Amino acid sequence: MPRPFAVIGFSMLLSLALLFFLPEGFIFAALGAFAAGLVAALILRKRVLLAAFASGLFACLILLLQLGQVYYPALQHTGERLEIRAVVTGNAEQRYGRFYYPLRVISVNGEDERFRLRLSSPIPIYARPFDEITYNGDIFMLGEEDPGQAANNKARGIYLGSFARRLGEEDFYEVTYRRSPQPMRPVLLLQRWMQSRLQALYPDDAAGLFRAMLLGDQSGLSWPTAMDFRIAGISHVFSVSGLHMSILAWSVFKALLALRLERRLAAGFSSLFVVFFMALTGFTASCVRAGLMMLVLLAGELFSRRADALNSLGFAAIVLCLFSPLSAGQIGMQLSFAATLGIVLFANRLSAPLQKYKLKFITEPLCVTAAALALTLPISLLRLPSGASLLAFPANMLIVPLAGPAMILSGVSAFLPWGPLVWLSTQLGNLMLTGTHWLAGLPAPMLQGDLRSLALPLVLCAFAAAAALILRYFKRPIRLRYSALAICVFMLLGGWLPGFLTRREVRVTRLDTGEGYSYFISQGNRAALIGAGGDRMPAGAAKQALSAIGARELQLLLVPGTTRALARGASEIRRDVPVRQLIEAAQSPPGYTRFSLWDDLAGILYLNEDNAAVMLEWSSEVLLFGGESPWR
């Protein structure tokens, strides 16, 4: 059987990616279907089908094992208050004014138990990686109010969050410094040192950009910068994957060859660098995929054999699915595999007809970008909250080529802070930031899809694929390539058209921010916010809602009260998010204040000495009415 790793790996990956979004009961249905297919393949003696169905069957079994042994036992602690003893497994991430620490739980209430946890703290905890921490904490499910965020955390293997129970004015943590040797501790300490080094060498925006590209640490990015890259369709430069691995690993390999090191020895040292870089970025799924493929390619240099790209990609899929079946649901992992597969399948075919023009420096990047976007566009359309950007192709052509030299120069500058290197890398970083900001400001709409609407197209495509395979088996004249293209187009339209048809609808979403509420009004990629109160980071909730529709600004921020929580929430939002129109109850006269937004959407704010009320109306339909109490 040719390319066995490709057949096995992609069968496992596709099976797990599909089952991730279906109710758990479908796993048993899939088990039956794969078992029936396995029997049919044995009867027909088709080795490829036998390997594919056996791989799908095995994928279902390991998924059930992870759910039963890890996922559901961890969720049993939701809503409980426990005494937790855990090990800090990474550096803190600072977002929305809080500090987040990844933990590996050792014991709960004095009894041995093992699961992963994310600790949220309003103050920094002075604990090094792999130190022990003990505290009394409340447990909650991450993303409980947001199914999309819950699915993302589930795919990453972190299901639960925690915060320490307050004792008086301070949170109580007891840290035990562990002296036992840990191989990952020096790597994580180096990661922390590089973060602080880059922050000291460069301006804030450039430092955040380099930290994201080199270490996968996006906590240093300002919200407007992150939104610019997302709207431009090039936020993948922050997800350390094949782009970063190929640039850095091959740069090390070529540098060692330039130093007259023997080729096999250079490949061996470059392999060690690949493993080190995977550890430095936290062994994320996309980085591991890229690292495994790079290790296979370097092994070809070691043993003087040419590696097969599809087989290497399939081998990476097998390893990732074996260690973490749920990781197949990660959007980053899916985009990473799709981009690599598109380049392997289509890049050479696209560039071959253009070779006669002898413009290789233009045609090769053009074809590689088009090949990568061919398979990532449908996934972006259906999986990313803000959809797929029409600016992705020009942005990838203009901005992404700058990422390679910017990464190399900033990485070298972190260890050798030579003035000209720092200056040149700063200019490259500023050029990336300025260019992306300009592209994101162009009037190009975002294509948004709907994953839930794919049920019927998926069933129809499954029947069409089965019919095409049956006809081909009975030697009827049919082109599988055209059938596959028709199926892809049908799936794309099935996911995109419902979102396109409802784009003009005005939606009102209540953002749960604790003791207060904010109402998010959106139409397409335009948005307004009424209320900014609560104790659960109203600014963070507003930013997430804006990100989901691909909006860079608020058309209106209305603060219908004078409480301290409202004032603090509004200040936090305005610090990062541009606001075109601001209406504050504290600055408005008593009585009726009318305001308008877009397309017959208007509202009224009523104020008197004791009360405040807001009404929102669209096309003679009342969308929102609330008095003073909801805003507190």
C-alpha positions in Angstrom: 0.0 0.0 0.0 1.6 3.3 -1.0 1.9 6.0 1.6 0.5 4.0 4.6 1.2 6.8 7.1 -0.9 9.3 5.0 -3.8 6.9 4.8 -3.8 6.0 8.5 -3.0 9.5 9.8 -5.6 11.4 7.7 -8.3 8.7 8.4 -7.7 9.2 12.2 -7.6 13.0 11.9 -10.7 13.4 9.8 -12.7 10.9 12.0 -11.7 12.7 15.2 -12.2 16.2 13.8 -15.8 15.2 12.7 -16.7 13.4 15.9 -15.4 16.4 18.0 -18.4 18.5 16.9 -21.0 15.8 17.2 -22.7 14.5 20.4 -20.9 11.7 22.2 -23.6 9.2 21.1 -22.4 9.5 17.5 -19.1 7.9 18.5 -20.9 4.6 19.0 -22.7 5.0 15.6 -19.3 5.7 14.0 -17.9 2.6 15.7 -20.6 0.5 14.0 -20.1 2.2 10.7 -16.3 1.7 10.7 -16.7 -1.9 11.8 -19.1 -2.6 8.9 -16.7 -0.9 6.5 -13.9 -3.0 7.9 -15.8 -6.2 7.2 -16.6 -5.0 3.6 -12.9 -4.1 3.0 -11.9 -7.5 4.1 -14.3 -9.1 1.8 -13.3 -6.9 -1.1 -9.6 -7.2 -0.2 -8.9 -3.5 -0.6 -5.9 -2.7 1.5 -6.4 1.1 1.4 -10.0 0.8 2.6 -9.0 -1.7 5.2 -6.4 0.7 6.6 -8.8 3.6 6.5 -11.7 1.9 8.3 -9.4 0.2 10.8 -7.8 3.7 11.6 -11.2 5.2 12.0 -12.3 2.4 14.3 -9.1 2.8 16.4 -9.6 6.6 16.5 -13.1 6.1 18.0 -11.7 3.8 20.7 -9.0 6.2 21.8 -11.4 9.1 21.8 -13.8 7.1 24.1 -10.8 6.3 26.3 -9.8 10.0 26.7 -13.4 11.1 27.4 -14.0 8.4 30.0 -10.6 8.5 31.7 -9.8 12.3 31.7 -12.6 14.6 30.4 -15.7 13.5 32.3 -13.9 12.8 35.6 -12.5 16.3 35.5 -15.9 17.9 34.8 -17.3 16.2 38.0 -15.6 18.9 40.0 -17.4 21.8 38.4 -19.0 24.1 40.9 -17.1 22.6 43.9 -14.9 24.3 46.4 -11.8 22.2 46.9 -8.4 22.1 48.6 -6.1 21.8 45.6 -2.4 20.8 45.5 -0.9 21.2 42.0 2.2 21.8 40.0 2.7 25.0 38.0 3.5 23.7 34.4 4.2 27.0 32.6 4.7 30.7 32.8 1.9 33.1 33.7 -0.2 34.7 30.9 -1.4 38.2 31.7 -4.7 39.2 30.0 -7.6 41.6 31.0 -5.7 42.7 34.1 -5.4 39.1 35.5 -2.8 36.4 35.7 -3.4 32.9 34.4 -1.3 29.9 35.5 -1.5 26.4 33.9 -1.6 23.7 36.6 -1.3 19.9 36.8 -3.4 18.8 39.8 -1.7 16.3 42.2 -4.4 15.9 44.9 -7.9 17.2 45.7 -8.9 17.4 49.4 -5.9 15.2 50.3 -6.8 12.4 47.8 -4.6 11.7 44.7 -6.2 12.9 41.5 -4.8 14.0 38.1 -6.2 16.6 35.7 -5.2 19.9 34.3 -6.5 23.3 35.5 -6.1 27.0 34.7 -5.8 29.2 37.8 -7.0 32.8 37.5 -5.5 35.3 39.9 -5.8 39.1 40.2 -2.2 39.3 41.6 1.0 37.6 40.4 2.0 34.4 42.2 5.7 34.2 42.9 6.1 30.6 41.7 8.5 29.2 39.2 7.6 26.5 36.7 7.2 23.1 38.4 6.9 24.5 41.9 4.0 23.2 43.9 1.1 25.5 44.9 -1.6 24.7 47.5 -4.8 26.8 47.9 -8.6 26.6 48.5 -10.3 27.2 45.2 -13.6 27.3 43.5 -13.9 25.2 40.3 -15.8 26.2 37.2 -16.0 25.0 33.6 -14.0 27.1 31.2 -16.3 28.7 28.5 -19.5 27.6 30.2 -21.3 30.7 28.8 -19.7 30.4 25.4 -19.9 27.0 23.6 -17.3 28.0 21.1 -14.8 28.9 23.8 -15.7 25.7 25.7 -15.0 23.6 22.6 -11.6 25.4 22.1 -10.6 24.7 25.7 -11.8 21.1 25.4 -9.6 20.6 22.3 -6.6 22.1 24.2 -7.1 19.6 27.0 -7.8 22.3 29.7 -11.4 21.9 30.7 -11.6 23.6 34.1 -10.7 27.0 35.6 -10.2 27.9 39.2 -9.7 30.9 41.5 -8.6 31.0 45.1 -11.2 31.7 47.8 -10.5 35.1 49.4 -9.4 35.2 53.0 -9.8 38.9 54.1 -8.3 41.3 51.6 -5.8 39.0 49.9 -5.9 35.7 48.0 -4.2 32.8 49.8 -1.6 30.7 48.1 1.0 28.5 49.6 4.0 27.9 47.3 6.5 25.1 47.8 9.8 25.5 45.8 10.7 22.1 44.3 14.4 21.3 44.0 14.0 18.1 42.0 15.4 18.4 38.4 12.9 19.1 35.7 14.0 19.0 32.0 11.4 21.6 31.0 12.2 24.1 33.8 15.3 25.6 32.2 13.4 25.9 28.9 10.4 27.7 30.6 12.8 30.0 32.5 14.5 30.8 29.1 11.1 31.6 27.7 10.4 34.0 30.5 13.8 35.6 30.1 13.2 36.0 26.3 9.8 37.6 27.0 11.3 40.2 29.3 14.3 40.7 27.0 12.2 41.4 24.0 10.0 43.7 26.0 13.1 45.7 27.2 14.7 46.0 23.7 11.7 47.0 21.6 8.7 49.4 21.7 5.5 47.8 23.1 3.8 47.0 19.8 7.0 45.6 18.2 7.9 43.6 21.4 4.4 42.1 21.5 4.7 41.2 17.8 8.1 39.5 18.2 7.0 37.6 21.4 3.9 36.3 19.5 5.9 35.2 16.5 8.9 33.7 18.3 7.2 32.2 21.4 3.6 32.0 20.6 2.9 34.4 23.5 0.1 36.7 22.5 -0.4 38.4 25.8 1.9 41.3 24.8 -0.3 42.2 21.8 -2.6 45.1 22.1 -6.2 44.4 21.2 -6.2 46.7 18.1 -3.1 45.1 16.8 -4.5 41.6 17.2 -7.7 42.7 15.5 -5.8 44.2 12.6 -4.0 40.9 11.9 -7.3 38.9 12.3 -9.2 41.2 9.9 -6.4 41.1 7.4 -6.5 37.3 7.5 -2.9 36.7 8.7 -3.3 36.0 12.4 -1.6 32.7 11.7 1.8 34.5 12.1 1.1 34.3 15.8 0.3 30.6 15.9 3.8 29.0 15.8 3.6 26.3 13.1 5.1 25.4 9.7 6.0 28.9 8.7 8.0 29.6 11.8 9.5 26.1 12.0 10.7 26.0 8.4 12.2 29.5 8.6 14.1 29.0 11.9 15.1 25.3 11.5 16.3 25.7 7.9 18.1 28.9 8.9 20.0 27.0 11.6 20.7 24.1 9.1 22.0 26.5 6.4 24.1 28.5 8.9 25.7 25.3 10.1 26.5 24.3 6.6 28.0 27.7 6.0 30.3 27.1 8.9 31.7 24.1 7.0 30.0 21.5 9.3 29.5 18.1 7.7 25.9 17.7 6.3 24.8 14.9 8.5 26.2 16.6 11.6 24.4 19.8 10.7 21.1 17.8 10.3 21.6 16.3 13.7 22.2 19.6 15.5 19.2 21.1 13.5 17.0 18.3 14.8 18.0 19.1 18.4 17.0 22.7 17.7 13.6 21.6 16.4 12.9 19.7 19.6 14.1 22.6 21.7 11.9 25.1 19.7 8.9 22.8 20.2 9.5 22.8 24.0 10.1 26.6 24.0 6.6 27.2 22.5 4.9 24.8 24.9 4.5 21.8 22.5 1.4 23.3 20.9 -0.4 21.1 18.4 0.5 23.1 15.3 4.1 23.5 16.4 4.4 19.7 17.1 2.9 19.0 13.7 5.5 21.2 12.0 8.3 19.9 14.2 7.6 16.3 13.4 7.5 17.0 9.7 10.8 18.9 10.0 12.4 16.0 11.9 11.3 13.6 9.2 12.9 15.9 6.5 16.1 16.2 8.5 16.2 12.4 9.0 16.2 12.2 5.2 19.4 14.4 5.3 20.9 12.1 8.0 20.2 8.9 6.1 20.5 10.3 2.6 16.9 9.5 1.7 14.2 11.8 0.4 11.2 12.1 2.7 7.7 11.8 1.2 5.8 15.0 2.3 2.3 13.3 2.4 3.7 10.4 4.5 5.4 12.8 6.8 2.3 14.8 7.3 0.3 11.6 8.0 2.9 10.5 10.5 2.6 13.8 12.4 -1.2 13.3 12.4 -0.9 9.8 13.9 1.4 11.0 16.7 -0.8 13.9 17.7 -4.0 11.9 17.6 -2.5 9.1 19.7 -1.3 11.5 22.4 -4.4 13.7 22.4 -7.5 12.6 20.3 -9.4 15.7 21.3 -6.7 18.0 19.8 -8.2 17.2 16.4 -10.8 19.8 17.2 -8.4 22.6 17.6 -8.8 25.3 14.9 -5.1 26.0 14.9 -4.3 22.3 14.3 -6.9 22.0 11.5 -5.6 25.2 9.8 -2.0 24.0 10.1 -2.7 20.6 8.5 -4.9 22.1 5.8 -2.3 24.7 4.8 0.5 22.2 4.7 -1.7 19.7 2.7 -2.7 22.4 0.3 0.9 23.3 -0.3 2.0 19.7 -0.8 -0.9 18.9 -3.2 -1.2 22.1 -5.3 1.8 24.4 -5.1 3.9 22.6 -7.7 1.0 22.1 -10.0 0.1 25.7 -9.8 3.7 26.9 -10.4 4.6 24.5 -13.2 2.7 26.5 -16.0 4.3 29.7 -14.8 7.9 28.6 -14.9 8.3 29.7 -18.5 8.0 33.3 -17.4 11.2 33.1 -15.4 9.8 35.1 -12.5 10.4 32.5 -9.8 10.7 35.0 -7.0 7.2 36.2 -7.7 5.4 33.1 -9.0 6.6 30.7 -6.2 5.2 32.8 -3.2 2.1 33.5 -5.2 1.4 29.8 -5.8 2.3 28.7 -2.3 -0.1 31.3 -0.9 -2.9 30.2 -3.2 -2.3 26.5 -2.4 -2.4 27.1 1.3 -5.5 29.3 1.1 -7.3 26.7 -1.1 -7.9 24.4 1.9 -7.7 26.8 4.8 -10.4 29.1 3.4 -13.3 26.7 4.1 -12.1 26.0 7.6 -11.6 29.7 8.4 -15.1 30.4 7.0 -16.8 27.8 9.2 -14.6 27.7 12.3 -13.4 31.2 12.9 -16.0 33.4 14.7 -15.3 36.3 12.4 -15.2 34.2 9.3 -12.7 34.4 6.4 -11.1 37.6 5.2 -11.1 38.6 1.6 -7.8 40.4 2.4 -6.0 37.2 3.2 -4.4 36.7 -0.2 -2.9 40.2 -0.6 -1.9 40.3 3.1 -0.1 36.9 2.9 1.7 38.1 -0.2 2.7 41.5 1.2 3.1 41.1 5.0 4.0 37.4 5.7 7.4 37.6 3.7 8.5 40.2 6.3 7.9 37.7 9.1 10.9 35.5 8.3 13.7 38.2 8.6 11.9 39.9 11.4 11.8 36.6 13.5 15.5 35.8 12.8 16.8 39.3 13.5 14.7 39.7 16.7 15.6 36.3 17.9 19.3 36.9 17.4 19.0 40.4 19.0 17.5 38.9 22.2 20.9 37.1 22.8 23.2 39.6 21.0 21.6 43.1 21.4 23.7 44.8 18.7 22.4 48.2 17.9 22.0 47.9 14.1 20.3 44.5 14.5 17.8 45.9 17.0 17.2 49.0 14.7 16.6 46.9 11.6 14.3 44.4 13.3 12.4 47.3 14.8 11.9 48.8 11.4 10.7 45.4 10.0 8.3 45.0 12.9 6.9 48.5 12.4 6.5 47.9 8.7 4.5 44.7 9.5 2.3 46.6 12.0 1.7 49.6 9.7 1.0 47.5 6.6 -1.4 45.3 8.4 -3.2 48.3 9.9 -3.6 49.8 6.5 -4.9 46.6 4.9 -7.3 46.0 7.8 -8.8 49.4 7.2 -9.7 48.6 3.6 -13.5 48.2 2.9 -13.4 44.5 2.4 -16.2 42.4 4.0 -15.6 39.3 6.0 -17.2 36.0 4.7 -18.9 34.4 7.6 -20.2 30.8 7.7 -22.4 28.7 9.9 -21.2 25.3 11.1 -24.6 24.3 12.3 -26.1 24.6 8.9 -23.8 21.9 7.5 -25.8 18.9 8.7 -27.9 18.5 5.5 -25.0 19.3 3.0 -22.8 16.9 4.9 -25.3 14.0 4.6 -25.9 14.8 0.9 -22.1 15.0 0.2 -21.6 11.6 2.0 -24.2 10.0 -0.3 -22.5 11.7 -3.4 -19.1 10.5 -2.3 -20.3 6.9 -1.7 -22.1 6.9 -5.1 -18.9 8.1 -6.9 -16.8 5.4 -5.2 -19.3 2.7 -6.1 -19.5 3.8 -9.7 -15.7 3.8 -9.9 -15.5 0.4 -8.4 -17.8 -1.0 -11.1 -15.6 0.8 -13.7 -18.1 3.4 -14.7 -16.6 6.5 -16.4 -16.4 9.1 -13.6 -13.7 11.5 -12.6 -13.1 11.5 -8.8 -11.3 14.8 -9.0 -14.4 16.6 -10.4 -16.6 14.8 -7.9 -14.4 15.9 -5.0 -14.4 19.5 -6.3 -18.2 19.5 -6.6 -18.5 18.2 -3.0 -16.2 20.9 -1.7 -18.1 23.7 -3.4 -21.4 22.3 -2.2 -20.1 22.2 1.4 -18.6 25.7 1.1 -21.9 27.1 -0.1 -23.9 25.1 2.4 -21.9 26.7 5.3 -21.6 30.2 3.8 -25.0 31.0 2.3 -27.0 30.9 5.6 -24.6 33.3 7.2 -24.7 35.6 4.2 -28.5 35.6 4.1 -28.7 36.6 7.7 -25.9 39.2 7.6 -28.4 42.1 7.5 -30.2 41.0 10.6 -29.8 43.1 13.8 -28.8 40.9 16.7 -29.0 41.7 20.4 -26.8 39.6 22.7 -26.7 39.8 26.5 -23.1 39.6 27.7 -22.9 38.0 31.2 -20.4 40.0 33.2 -21.3 39.0 36.7 -23.4 41.3 38.8 -24.1 43.5 35.8 -25.0 43.1 32.1 -24.0 44.6 28.9 -26.1 44.4 25.7 -24.2 43.9 22.5 -26.0 45.0 19.3 -24.5 43.9 15.9 -25.4 44.0 12.3 -22.8 42.5 10.0 -19.5 43.8 11.3 -21.0 46.9 12.9 -21.6 46.9 16.6 -22.8 49.0 19.6 -22.7 48.3 23.3 -25.3 49.4 25.9 -24.1 49.0 29.5 -20.5 48.3 30.7 -21.0 47.0 34.2 -20.3 43.9 36.1 -17.5 42.2 38.0 -16.4 39.6 35.4 -14.4 41.8 33.1 -16.9 43.6 30.9 -14.1 44.9 28.7 -13.0 41.4 28.0 -16.5 40.3 27.1 -17.0 43.2 24.8 -13.7 42.5 23.0 -14.6 38.9 22.5 -18.0 39.9 21.0 -16.3 42.4 18.7 -13.7 39.8 17.6 -16.5 37.3 16.8 -18.0 39.6 14.1 -14.6 41.0 12.9 -15.3 44.6 14.1 -12.5 47.0 15.0 -14.6 49.6 16.8 -17.9 50.4 18.5 -20.3 52.7 16.7 -21.9 53.5 20.1 -21.1 53.0 23.7 -24.0 53.9 26.0 -23.5 54.0 29.7 -27.0 54.3 31.2 -26.0 54.9 34.8 -23.6 56.5 37.2 -22.4 53.5 39.3 -18.7 52.8 39.9 -18.9 49.5 38.0 -20.3 51.2 34.9 -17.6 53.9 35.0 -14.8 51.4 35.5 -16.1 49.1 32.7 -16.5 52.0 30.3 -13.0 53.3 31.0 -11.5 49.8 30.4 -13.4 49.5 27.1 -12.4 52.9 25.8 -8.8 52.3 26.7 -8.4 49.7 23.9 -11.5 49.9 21.7 -12.2 52.9 19.4 -15.6 54.4 20.1 -17.3 56.7 17.6 -20.2 57.9 19.7 -20.3 57.9 23.5 -23.4 58.7 25.6 -23.0 58.7 29.4 -25.9 59.2 31.8 -23.6 61.3 34.0 -23.2 63.8 31.1 -26.8 63.7 29.8 -29.6 66.1 30.8 -32.7 64.7 32.6 -35.5 63.6 30.3 -35.3 61.9 26.9 -32.1 61.6 24.9 -32.6 60.2 21.4 -29.8 58.5 19.5 -29.5 56.7 16.1 -27.2 54.0 14.8 -27.7 52.5 11.3 -30.5 51.3 9.0 -33.5 52.5 11.0 -32.0 51.4 14.3 -32.6 54.1 16.9 -33.1 54.3 20.6 -34.1 56.5 23.6 -32.3 57.0 26.9 -34.6 58.3 29.7 -33.2 59.8 32.8 -34.6 61.3 36.0 -33.3 61.8 39.5 -34.1 58.2 40.6 -34.2 56.1 37.5 -32.8 55.4 34.0 -34.2 53.4 31.1 -33.1 52.5 27.6 -35.3 51.5 24.6 -33.9 50.2 21.3 -36.1 50.1 18.2 -35.5 48.7 14.7 -38.0 48.9 11.9 -40.9 49.6 14.4 -39.8 46.5 16.5 -38.7 47.0 20.0 -35.4 45.0 20.4 -34.4 46.0 23.9 -36.0 47.7 26.9 -34.4 47.9 30.3 -34.6 50.0 33.5 -31.9 50.9 35.9 -31.6 47.6 37.7 -30.0 45.6 34.8 -27.2 48.0 34.5 -25.9 47.7 38.1 
